[in-house]
Amino acid sequence: MAALVFWPSYSSCNDLAPYHGTTGNAASNGHNWSMSDVLPTPPGLEINGVIYNYIIQKNVNDSVNVHVQNENADGTGYIFRETDQWKAGSLGGTEIRKAVPVIPGIGRDLWGDGSIEVEGPGSVEDANVIYTYKVDPCYDPQFNPGCPGYVPDLPDPFNVDELYSLLNESIELADNETDLDIYDDEEESSEEDEEDEEREKMRLEAALAAVDNSEMFANAFAQAQMLAAMNNAIQMSNYYAGNVPGGEYKDSQVLIDKKIDDNKNGLRNGLAQQLLHEEMVSMQYTN
């Protein structure tokens, strides 16, 4: 039931693991409160549960319902509501303590104003309402390069028009300098001409290299994105484990006397063939 705990700075690059925390007493200034004054501000915050306690004051013969609740910020009822029924026969001055989990995955923006509502002839004293929460620093993957799904910023695409402009300027400058060499700068030495040509050559090479580097980086980045998408697709695939029925299949045939009888049909066929063979052989000698 302590006061608001301090949470680590969500801009830190050292610890990207989700962490948990609790708020202070939301009902410290009354039975109505605004969640913007209760919850901390890091993105990726998700409420896990509500812990509350209070003392009911009522007559023993009265029935009273107490609702600890939060409105749905979109205006459709309540996003959280826990009701305690104090029936006739229960004593006033009794304290109740509860820890209620909430449905996970509900955005903090849907948690509207909170309140304690008393329905019936009774009242609530010493109310204490605390929210437990979890913060995922990588809720936004672009928060840090170490977050799963982080996509590096692309450099500005190379402007082809600027390249052509740069090349045209270089060509015009080279032509102008050539004209000056012929008509106005006959006194310049050949060494200076060579230096100017070398500078222009280096300038053109730098421009062309910029195009090549930009194209190579774009290709490499596209390949990296394709591999990352394939890895995510493999990791997100569902795998199922199961057992294939098998085992040992025993022979169902059992020989009681362990003896196999002769095949009588086979014996008759063999004897007939033997007699026929002997008859054919004897015919060779009778002729």
DRENDO-1510 file (C-alpha; in Angstrom, 1 decimal, always signed):
<recs>
REC; n; res; u; v; w
REC; 1; MET; +0.0; +0.0; +0.0 .
REC; 2; ALA; +3.1; +2.2; -0.3 .
REC; 3; ALA; +3.4; +5.4; -2.2 .
REC; 4; LEU; +4.2; +5.6; -6.0 .
REC; 5; VAL; +7.4; +3.7; -6.7 .
REC; 6; PHE; +10.0; +5.1; -9.0 .
REC; 7; TRP; +10.4; +3.4; -12.4 .
REC; 8; PRO; +13.6; +3.4; -14.4 .
REC; 9; SER; +14.0; +5.8; -17.2 .
REC; 10; TYR; +12.5; +4.3; -20.4 .
REC; 11; SER; +15.0; +6.1; -22.5 .
REC; 12; SER; +17.9; +4.1; -21.1 .
REC; 13; CYS; +19.7; +1.8; -23.5 .
REC; 14; ASN; +21.0; -0.5; -20.8 .
REC; 15; ASP; +17.9; -2.4; -19.8 .
REC; 16; LEU; +15.3; -3.2; -22.4 .
REC; 17; ALA; +13.5; -5.9; -20.4 .
REC; 18; PRO; +9.9; -5.2; -19.2 .
REC; 19; TYR; +9.6; -4.2; -15.6 .
REC; 20; HIS; +6.7; -3.9; -13.1 .
REC; 21; GLY; +5.5; -1.3; -10.7 .
REC; 22; THR; +2.6; +0.0; -8.5 .
REC; 23; THR; +0.9; +3.3; -8.2 .
REC; 24; GLY; +0.1; +5.2; -5.1 .
REC; 25; ASN; -3.4; +5.3; -3.5 .
REC; 26; ALA; -5.7; +6.6; -6.2 .
REC; 27; ALA; -8.4; +7.3; -3.5 .
REC; 28; SER; -6.2; +9.4; -1.3 .
REC; 29; ASN; -8.1; +12.6; -2.2 .
REC; 30; GLY; -11.6; +11.2; -2.3 .
REC; 31; HIS; -13.7; +8.5; -4.0 .
REC; 32; ASN; -13.2; +9.9; -7.5 .
REC; 33; TRP; -9.9; +10.2; -9.4 .
REC; 34; SER; -8.5; +10.7; -12.8 .
REC; 35; MET; -6.1; +8.1; -14.2 .
REC; 36; SER; -3.9; +10.7; -15.8 .
REC; 37; ASP; -3.0; +11.7; -12.2 .
REC; 38; VAL; -2.5; +8.1; -11.1 .
REC; 39; LEU; -0.6; +6.3; -13.8 .
REC; 40; PRO; +3.0; +7.1; -14.8 .
REC; 41; THR; +3.7; +8.2; -18.4 .
REC; 42; PRO; +6.1; +5.7; -20.1 .
REC; 43; PRO; +4.7; +4.2; -23.3 .
REC; 44; GLY; +4.1; +0.5; -23.3 .
REC; 45; LEU; +2.4; +0.6; -19.9 .
REC; 46; GLU; -0.2; -2.1; -19.3 .
REC; 47; ILE; -2.3; -2.5; -16.1 .
REC; 48; ASN; -2.1; -6.0; -14.5 .
REC; 49; GLY; -4.6; -5.7; -11.6 .
REC; 50; VAL; -6.3; -3.6; -8.9 .
REC; 51; ILE; -5.6; -3.9; -5.2 .
REC; 52; TYR; -8.0; -2.2; -2.8 .
REC; 53; ASN; -9.3; -2.1; +0.8 .
REC; 54; TYR; -11.8; -0.1; +2.8 .
REC; 55; ILE; -14.0; -0.2; +5.9 .
REC; 56; ILE; -17.8; -0.4; +5.4 .
REC; 57; GLN; -20.1; +1.5; +7.7 .
REC; 58; LYS; -23.7; +0.3; +7.8 .
REC; 59; ASN; -26.5; -0.9; +10.0 .
REC; 60; VAL; -26.6; -4.6; +10.6 .
REC; 61; ASN; -30.1; -4.9; +9.0 .
REC; 62; ASP; -29.2; -2.9; +5.8 .
REC; 63; SER; -28.0; -4.2; +2.5 .
REC; 64; VAL; -25.3; -2.2; +0.8 .
REC; 65; ASN; -23.4; -2.7; -2.5 .
REC; 66; VAL; -20.0; -1.1; -3.0 .
REC; 67; HIS; -18.5; -0.7; -6.5 .
REC; 68; VAL; -14.8; -0.1; -7.2 .
REC; 69; GLN; -14.7; +0.9; -10.9 .
REC; 70; ASN; -13.1; +2.6; -13.8 .
REC; 71; GLU; -15.1; +4.0; -16.7 .
REC; 72; ASN; -14.3; +3.0; -20.3 .
REC; 73; ALA; -12.7; +6.1; -21.9 .
REC; 74; ASP; -14.6; +5.5; -25.1 .
REC; 75; GLY; -17.9; +6.0; -23.2 .
REC; 76; THR; -19.2; +2.5; -23.3 .
REC; 77; GLY; -19.7; +1.6; -19.6 .
REC; 78; TYR; -16.9; +0.4; -17.4 .
REC; 79; ILE; -13.6; -1.2; -18.3 .
REC; 80; PHE; -13.2; -2.4; -14.7 .
REC; 81; ARG; -15.9; -2.9; -12.0 .
REC; 82; GLU; -15.7; -5.0; -8.8 .
REC; 83; THR; -18.8; -5.2; -6.6 .
REC; 84; ASP; -18.9; -6.1; -2.9 .
REC; 85; GLN; -22.3; -7.1; -1.6 .
REC; 86; TRP; -22.8; -6.3; +2.1 .
REC; 87; LYS; -26.0; -8.2; +2.9 .
REC; 88; ALA; -28.3; -7.8; +5.9 .
REC; 89; GLY; -26.6; -9.3; +9.0 .
REC; 90; SER; -23.1; -8.1; +8.1 .
REC; 91; LEU; -21.5; -5.7; +10.6 .
REC; 92; GLY; -20.5; -2.2; +10.0 .
REC; 93; GLY; -16.9; -1.3; +10.7 .
REC; 94; THR; -15.7; -4.4; +8.8 .
REC; 95; GLU; -12.6; -4.0; +6.6 .
REC; 96; ILE; -12.3; -5.8; +3.2 .
REC; 97; ARG; -9.1; -6.4; +1.2 .
REC; 98; LYS; -9.1; -7.6; -2.4 .
REC; 99; ALA; -6.6; -8.1; -5.3 .
REC; 100; VAL; -8.4; -8.3; -8.6 .
REC; 101; PRO; -6.6; -9.2; -11.9 .
REC; 102; VAL; -7.7; -7.5; -15.1 .
REC; 103; ILE; -7.9; -8.6; -18.7 .
REC; 104; PRO; -4.4; -8.1; -20.2 .
REC; 105; GLY; -3.7; -6.3; -23.4 .
REC; 106; ILE; -6.1; -3.3; -22.8 .
REC; 107; GLY; -4.5; +0.0; -23.8 .
REC; 108; ARG; -4.0; +2.5; -21.0 .
REC; 109; ASP; -5.9; +5.0; -23.1 .
REC; 110; LEU; -9.1; +3.1; -22.4 .
REC; 111; TRP; -8.8; +3.4; -18.6 .
REC; 112; GLY; -11.1; +6.3; -17.8 .
REC; 113; ASP; -11.9; +8.0; -14.5 .
REC; 114; GLY; -12.0; +5.8; -11.4 .
REC; 115; SER; -14.4; +5.9; -8.4 .
REC; 116; ILE; -15.9; +4.1; -5.4 .
REC; 117; GLU; -19.7; +4.0; -5.6 .
REC; 118; VAL; -21.9; +3.1; -2.6 .
REC; 119; GLU; -25.3; +1.8; -3.4 .
REC; 120; GLY; -27.6; +1.7; -0.4 .
REC; 121; PRO; -27.7; +3.1; +3.2 .
REC; 122; GLY; -24.0; +3.0; +4.0 .
REC; 123; SER; -20.6; +4.6; +3.5 .
REC; 124; VAL; -17.0; +3.7; +3.0 .
REC; 125; GLU; -14.0; +4.9; +5.1 .
REC; 126; ASP; -10.2; +4.6; +4.8 .
REC; 127; ALA; -10.3; +3.6; +1.1 .
REC; 128; ASN; -7.1; +2.6; -0.6 .
REC; 129; VAL; -7.0; +1.8; -4.3 .
REC; 130; ILE; -3.7; +0.8; -6.0 .
REC; 131; TYR; -3.0; -0.3; -9.6 .
REC; 132; THR; -0.2; -2.7; -10.5 .
REC; 133; TYR; +1.3; -2.4; -14.0 .
REC; 134; LYS; +4.0; -3.6; -16.4 .
REC; 135; VAL; +6.1; -1.4; -18.7 .
REC; 136; ASP; +7.6; -2.8; -22.0 .
REC; 137; PRO; +10.3; -0.4; -23.1 .
REC; 138; CYS; +10.3; -1.9; -26.6 .
REC; 139; TYR; +6.6; -1.3; -27.0 .
REC; 140; ASP; +7.8; +1.0; -29.8 .
REC; 141; PRO; +10.5; -1.0; -31.6 .
REC; 142; GLN; +12.1; +2.2; -32.8 .
REC; 143; PHE; +12.8; +3.1; -29.1 .
REC; 144; ASN; +16.2; +1.5; -29.2 .
REC; 145; PRO; +18.3; -0.5; -31.8 .
REC; 146; GLY; +18.3; -3.4; -29.4 .
REC; 147; CYS; +14.5; -3.8; -29.6 .
REC; 148; PRO; +13.1; -6.6; -31.7 .
REC; 149; GLY; +11.7; -5.3; -34.9 .
REC; 150; TYR; +13.9; -2.2; -34.9 .
REC; 151; VAL; +14.4; -0.7; -38.4 .
REC; 152; PRO; +17.3; +1.6; -39.0 .
REC; 153; ASP; +16.6; +5.0; -40.5 .
REC; 154; LEU; +17.2; +5.1; -44.3 .
REC; 155; PRO; +19.6; +7.7; -45.6 .
REC; 156; ASP; +18.1; +10.4; -47.8 .
REC; 157; PRO; +17.8; +9.0; -51.3 .
REC; 158; PHE; +20.3; +10.4; -53.8 .
REC; 159; ASN; +18.8; +13.1; -55.9 .
REC; 160; VAL; +19.5; +12.2; -59.6 .
REC; 161; ASP; +18.8; +15.8; -60.7 .
REC; 162; GLU; +21.5; +17.0; -58.3 .
REC; 163; LEU; +23.9; +14.5; -59.8 .
REC; 164; TYR; +23.2; +15.7; -63.4 .
REC; 165; SER; +23.4; +19.3; -62.2 .
REC; 166; LEU; +26.8; +18.6; -60.6 .
REC; 167; LEU; +28.0; +16.9; -63.8 .
REC; 168; ASN; +26.8; +19.7; -66.0 .
REC; 169; GLU; +28.5; +22.3; -63.8 .
REC; 170; SER; +31.7; +20.3; -64.0 .
REC; 171; ILE; +31.5; +20.1; -67.8 .
REC; 172; GLU; +30.6; +23.8; -68.1 .
REC; 173; LEU; +33.5; +24.7; -65.8 .
REC; 174; ALA; +35.9; +22.6; -67.8 .
REC; 175; ASP; +34.7; +24.2; -71.0 .
REC; 176; ASN; +35.0; +27.7; -69.6 .
REC; 177; GLU; +38.5; +27.0; -68.3 .
REC; 178; THR; +39.4; +25.6; -71.7 .
REC; 179; ASP; +38.2; +28.8; -73.5 .
REC; 180; LEU; +40.1; +30.9; -71.0 .
REC; 181; ASP; +43.2; +28.9; -71.6 .
REC; 182; ILE; +42.9; +29.6; -75.4 .
REC; 183; TYR; +41.9; +33.2; -75.4 .
REC; 184; ASP; +42.6; +34.8; -72.0 .
REC; 185; ASP; +45.0; +32.7; -70.0 .
REC; 186; GLU; +47.8; +32.1; -72.4 .
REC; 187; GLU; +50.3; +32.9; -69.7 .
REC; 188; GLU; +49.2; +30.1; -67.3 .
REC; 189; SER; +51.6; +27.2; -67.1 .
REC; 190; SER; +50.8; +23.7; -68.2 .
REC; 191; GLU; +51.3; +22.5; -64.6 .
REC; 192; GLU; +48.3; +24.7; -63.4 .
REC; 193; ASP; +46.2; +23.2; -66.2 .
REC; 194; GLU; +47.0; +19.7; -65.1 .
REC; 195; GLU; +46.1; +20.6; -61.5 .
REC; 196; ASP; +42.7; +22.0; -62.6 .
REC; 197; GLU; +42.0; +18.9; -64.7 .
REC; 198; GLU; +42.9; +16.7; -61.8 .
REC; 199; ARG; +40.6; +18.6; -59.4 .
REC; 200; GLU; +37.7; +18.2; -61.9 .
REC; 201; LYS; +38.5; +14.6; -62.4 .
REC; 202; MET; +38.4; +14.0; -58.6 .
REC; 203; ARG; +35.1; +15.9; -58.4 .
REC; 204; LEU; +33.5; +13.8; -61.0 .
REC; 205; GLU; +34.8; +10.6; -59.4 .
REC; 206; ALA; +33.3; +11.7; -56.0 .
REC; 207; ALA; +29.9; +12.3; -57.6 .
REC; 208; LEU; +29.9; +8.9; -59.3 .
REC; 209; ALA; +31.1; +7.2; -56.1 .
REC; 210; ALA; +28.2; +8.8; -54.2 .
REC; 211; VAL; +25.8; +7.2; -56.7 .
REC; 212; ASP; +27.4; +3.8; -56.4 .
REC; 213; ASN; +27.5; +3.9; -52.6 .
REC; 214; SER; +23.9; +5.0; -52.4 .
REC; 215; GLU; +22.8; +2.2; -54.7 .
REC; 216; MET; +24.9; -0.4; -52.9 .
REC; 217; PHE; +23.5; +0.6; -49.5 .
REC; 218; ALA; +19.9; +0.4; -50.8 .
REC; 219; ASN; +20.5; -3.1; -52.2 .
REC; 220; ALA; +22.2; -4.2; -49.0 .
REC; 221; PHE; +19.4; -2.8; -46.9 .
REC; 222; ALA; +16.7; -4.4; -49.1 .
REC; 223; GLN; +18.4; -7.8; -48.7 .
REC; 224; ALA; +18.7; -7.3; -44.9 .
REC; 225; GLN; +15.0; -6.5; -44.7 .
REC; 226; MET; +14.1; -9.5; -46.8 .
REC; 227; LEU; +16.1; -11.8; -44.5 .
REC; 228; ALA; +14.6; -10.3; -41.4 .
REC; 229; ALA; +11.1; -10.8; -42.9 .
REC; 230; MET; +11.9; -14.5; -43.7 .
REC; 231; ASN; +13.3; -15.0; -40.1 .
REC; 232; ASN; +10.1; -13.5; -38.6 .
REC; 233; ALA; +7.9; -15.7; -40.8 .
REC; 234; ILE; +9.8; -18.8; -39.7 .
REC; 235; GLN; +9.7; -17.7; -36.0 .
REC; 236; MET; +6.0; -16.9; -36.1 .
REC; 237; SER; +5.1; -20.3; -37.7 .
REC; 238; ASN; +3.2; -22.8; -35.6 .
REC; 239; TYR; +4.9; -26.0; -34.7 .
REC; 240; TYR; +3.0; -28.9; -33.2 .
REC; 241; ALA; +4.4; -31.9; -31.3 .
REC; 242; GLY; +2.6; -35.2; -31.3 .
REC; 243; ASN; +3.2; -38.9; -30.8 .
REC; 244; VAL; +2.8; -41.3; -33.7 .
REC; 245; PRO; +1.1; -44.5; -32.5 .
REC; 246; GLY; +3.5; -47.4; -32.8 .
REC; 247; GLY; +5.2; -50.0; -30.8 .
REC; 248; GLU; +5.6; -53.8; -31.1 .
REC; 249; TYR; +3.1; -55.8; -33.0 .
REC; 250; LYS; +3.3; -59.5; -31.9 .
REC; 251; ASP; +2.5; -62.5; -34.1 .
REC; 252; SER; -1.0; -63.8; -33.5 .
REC; 253; GLN; -0.3; -67.3; -35.0 .
REC; 254; VAL; +0.7; -69.8; -32.4 .
REC; 255; LEU; +1.8; -73.4; -33.3 .
REC; 256; ILE; +0.5; -75.5; -30.4 .
REC; 257; ASP; +2.4; -78.8; -31.3 .
REC; 258; LYS; +5.2; -77.0; -33.1 .
REC; 259; LYS; +4.8; -79.3; -36.1 .
REC; 260; ILE; +3.8; -78.4; -39.7 .
REC; 261; ASP; +1.8; -81.1; -41.5 .
REC; 262; ASP; +2.8; -82.1; -45.1 .
REC; 263; ASN; +0.8; -80.7; -47.9 .
REC; 264; LYS; -1.2; -83.7; -49.2 .
REC; 265; ASN; -2.1; -81.9; -52.5 .
REC; 266; GLY; +1.5; -81.2; -53.1 .
REC; 267; LEU; +2.4; -84.9; -52.5 .
REC; 268; ARG; -0.2; -86.1; -54.9 .
REC; 269; ASN; +0.9; -83.7; -57.7 .
REC; 270; GLY; +4.6; -84.7; -57.1 .
REC; 271; LEU; +3.8; -88.4; -57.3 .
REC; 272; ALA; +1.7; -88.0; -60.5 .
REC; 273; GLN; +4.6; -86.1; -62.1 .
REC; 274; GLN; +7.1; -88.8; -61.0 .
REC; 275; LEU; +4.9; -91.6; -62.5 .
REC; 276; LEU; +4.5; -89.7; -65.8 .
REC; 277; HIS; +8.3; -89.1; -66.0 .
REC; 278; GLU; +9.0; -92.8; -65.4 .
REC; 279; GLU; +6.5; -93.8; -68.1 .
REC; 280; MET; +8.1; -91.5; -70.6 .
REC; 281; VAL; +11.5; -92.8; -69.9 .
REC; 282; SER; +10.4; -96.5; -70.2 .
REC; 283; MET; +8.8; -95.7; -73.6 .
REC; 284; GLN; +12.2; -95.0; -75.0 .
REC; 285; TYR; +13.3; -98.6; -74.4 .
REC; 286; THR; +10.1; -100.4; -75.4 .
REC; 287; ASN; +10.4; -99.1; -79.0 .
</recs>
